[in-house]
Amino acid sequence: MTSIPVSSHTVSVHGQDAAQHEVAPGEIAVGVVIGRASEYFDFFVYGIASALVFPKVFFPFAEPLQATLYSFAVFALAFISRPLGTALFMRIQARWSRGTKMTAALFLLGTATAGIAFLPGYARLGATAIVLLALLRLAQGVALGGSWDGLPSLLALNAPKHRRGWYAMLGQLGAPVGFIVAAALFAFLLSSLPAEDFYAWGWRYPFFAAFAINVVALFARLRLVVTHEYEQQMGQRELEPVPLRELFHEKGRHVVIGAFAPLASYALFHIVTIFPVSWILLFSEQPITDVLLVQVVGGFLAIGGVLASGLIADRFGRVPTLGALALAIAMFSGFAPTLLGGGEVAQSVFLLLGFVLLGLSYGQSSGAVTRNFGSRYRYTGAALTSDFAWLIGAAFAPLVALGLCANFGLAYMGAYLLSGALSTLLALLVHRWLKQREGAAA
């Protein structure tokens, strides 16, 4: 890994200058990857279960399609509560400390995840089971919002100018890594257990694993972010919470641009991960275990795409790279419905191509325009723009795509992807116009 030059800083103790300390860039990168991989594993365990398990366990009274739509509606709740969690835990950090905030957030995430693992289904609790599932899902969203540690921003700010794209993509590696582990675990359980056992108790094991991984990740991340060296670096870079009213008053337009800039990638995110599981399960004869295994292969291709995105962005620039990949996703939206509506080979091609595009685009989707916030507003601004991007671009993607495609045809999946690509292109054009106007004013 290329070394990031991080300026030394001096720690004052009783009026005397103590020895200089350096933040090791490799440690920042490790903290970023561990944190994001654990969060995404938890994320995808729930996502896959919402397509594969929850319609039967929590909504057995409904037809399969309707049950899946109900399940996806509950799935979206975490994205709705996530910005609320960010706001709440920013106040906790301002009142106490970053370590207190992260400990509370990840404890809540672990509790909610373990709660889902132990939650009885509709057959035992009736409608109460659905209510409890919804509450636990809301708690997951609050916790995910609160778990923002600022390490990706610290890594980006310390990266050399000519390597910003490379270091920006490190945190994004957590998504395909988390997905590979989650999908492989479900595929293993499905192939190893009779269907009756899988739906009775087997599906709970991935949630137990997610809880255990969250505990390990908590200690690994706390070991980094509560050290004196990291606190010093965060302070020097002004990576601290600011009042939301002030953020929106000073940088509101950049929050909006930052939320819409990655929508091409975020729209594709669930269209190739969660949605195909539900669609093929409901409307295809292909064994779902085979689908998950193809997606695991796709996850490895996505890792390659994320890595490549760093090299491409450093060569051509992060914003141009994001725009070019939005155009690629727009082109993919034209023939994606035909592929998904074809046979097993065509469906596999859809998944693998989709994962390649996802890796390339998602690798640079985070923070491409966050420099507009400046130092003071970057910490809170980066967290909220990510929350809003997930809410707008991904929260309702499985629900909307499945509902529209089931009633009107797969062409509407292509229209959904196209809308995300156009949103990204428009946001980047507005971003460029604002930069030119601000440059002219200066």
Residue, then its C-alpha position, 0 to 999 in steps of 0.5 A: m500500500t502506498s504510504i500517505p504522508v501525514s503531517s506530524h502534530t505536537v501534543s501539548v502537555h502541561g504547557q510543554d510540547a510532547a513528542q510528535h506522533e504520526v497517524a499511520p495511514g495503513e491503520i486508517a485504511v484498515g479501520v475503514v475497511i473493517g468498519r465498512a465490511s462489518e456494516y455491509f455484512d449486517f446490511f446484506v444479511y438483512g437484505i437477502a433475508s428480506a427477499l428469501v426468508f421474511p416473506k414466508v416467516f413473517f408474512p405467510f398470510a399473503e400471496p408470495l408477491q405481496a408478502t415480498l412487497y411487505s417485506f421490502a417495505v420493512f426493509a426500507l425503514a432502516f434508510i428512513s431512520r438512518p438520517l435521524g440516527t446520524a443527527l441523534f448520535m452527532r449530538i451524543q458525540a458533541r456532548w460526550s465523545r466519539g468513542t461513546k457515540m460509536t460504542a452506543a451506536l454499535f451496541l444498538l446495531g448488535t442488539a437489533t441484529a441479535g433481536i431479529a435472530f431470536l424473533p419468533g415468526y408470524a406463526r407464533l406471535g401473529a401481527t406482533a412479530i411484524v411490529l417487532l421486526a419493523l421496530l428492530r429494523l428502525a433501530q438498525g437504521v438509527a444505529l447505522g447512522g450513528s456509527w459514522d466515525g469520520l475515518p474515510s474523510l480523514l483518509a481522503l484528506n490525508a491522501p496525496k493529491h494524485r492518489r485521492g481516487w485510490y484511497a477514496m475507494l478503500g472504504q467502498l471495498g466493504a460493500p462487495v466483501g460484506f455481500i460475498v460473505a452474506a450471500a455465500l453463507f445463505a447459499f451454504l445454509l440453503s444447500s445444507l439444510p432441508a427447506e423446512d429446517f432452513y425456514a424454521w431456524g437455519w436462517r437465523y445463523p447469519f444474524f448471529a454471525a453478524f452480531a459477532i462480527n459487529v462486536v469484533a469490529l467495534f473493538a477494532r474501530l475503537r482501538l483506532v478512533v479513541t487514541h490520542e493521535y486520531e483525536q489530534q488528527m480529527g481536531q486538526r482537520e476539523l472533523e467534528p460535528v456541527p449544528l444541523r441548522e448551521l450546516f443546511h444554512e451554509k452548505g444546504r445546496h451541497v448536501v442536495i448535490g452530494a445526495f444526488a451525485p451517487l444515485a446511478s450507483y445506488a440505484l444499481f446497488h439493490i437492482v443487482t443484489i437484493f431485487p434479483v433474488s426476489w424476482i428469480l425466486l418468484f418468476s423463474e425456475q432457476p434454483i436460488t442457490d445457483v443465483l446466490l453463487v453467481q452473485v458471489v462471483g459477481g461480488f469478486l468482480a465488483i471488488g476488481g471494479v472498485l480497485a480499478s475505479g481508484l486507478i481510473a479516477d486518479r488518471f481522469g479525475r473522480v467527478p469525470t469518472l463518476g459521470a462516465l460510469a453514470l452514462a455506462i449505467a444508463m446504457f446498461s439500463g437499456f438491455a438489462p431487462t432483456l437479460l433478466g427476463g431471459g434464461e439462466v445464462a442471460q440472468s447470470v450475464f445480467l448479474l455479472l455485468g451489473f456487479v462489474l458496473l457496480g464496482l466501478s461506479y460505487g468505488q468513487s460514489s462516496g465523497a466525490v463532491t464532499r470537498n465542497f463542504g470545506s473543513r468545518y462542515r465535512y464531517t457532518g456533511a459527508a455523513l448526511t449526504s450519504d444517508f440521503a443518497w441511500l434514502i433517495g436512491a436505494a431504500f425503496a429500490p427493491l420495493v419499487a422495482l418488484g412492484l412495477c416489474a410484476n405489474f407492468g413488465l421488466a422494462y420499468m427496472g430499466a427505467y428505474l436505473l435510467s432515472g438514477a443515471l440521469s440524476t447523477l449526471l444532473a447533479l454533477l452538472v450543477h456541481r460543475w456550474l457552482k464551481q465555475r460560478e464560485g471561481a468567477a466570483a473569487 
